Amino acid sequence: MTDNLICIAVITKPHGIQGEAKLISYADKPENIFNYSHFYDESLNQYKIKKRAVNSNVFIVRISKAQSETEPKEYNKITSRNEIEDLAGQNLYITKSMLSPIKENEYYFEDLKDVEIKDQDNKLYGHVIEMRNFGGGDLLIVKRPDHKETIYLPFLKEFIIEVNLEQKYLIFDFVTSGL
């Protein structure tokens, strides 16, 4: 199951002394983090979060942890700063099955990881190691086989000739893009 996990948030640090935490959401729309019923950590422990406040781009949340592996899950609210300190830096994950269905020609970042980037002549250019959006649009972060550095390619439909997730390749139009 761990290969089915998608990182969706991180608990950064405690907020106050009564067990609240600061959380950064990686969801496309950060507020959507609260649409998920539960989350996992790397050890597959289950958590629930409840929004208490928003402080700039960081959410202040209350966290509950599943008591055991039994169904239905019983969750205990975390009420101490010390318990939150133990969770600081902890990534929270969802499973692929928890994601909303996507439309044709839309892709989850996770699905594009390790995809080969090829040019119009089908020549290997590199591999996608991750994707980012710094506010100006989606970017493919590509590792070239003959370079130490990574490069960024814009993930815009006018530059993408074909995406084949089954065979794990993407054909990028370097001519139109001017790269």
Secondary structure by P-SEA (a helix, b strand, c coil): ccccccccccccccccccbbbbbbbcccccccccccccccccccccbbbbbcccccccccbbbbbbccccccbbbbbbccaaaaaaaccbbbbbccccccccccccccccccccbbbbcccccccbbbccccccccccccccccccccbbbbbbbccccccccccccbbbbbccccccc
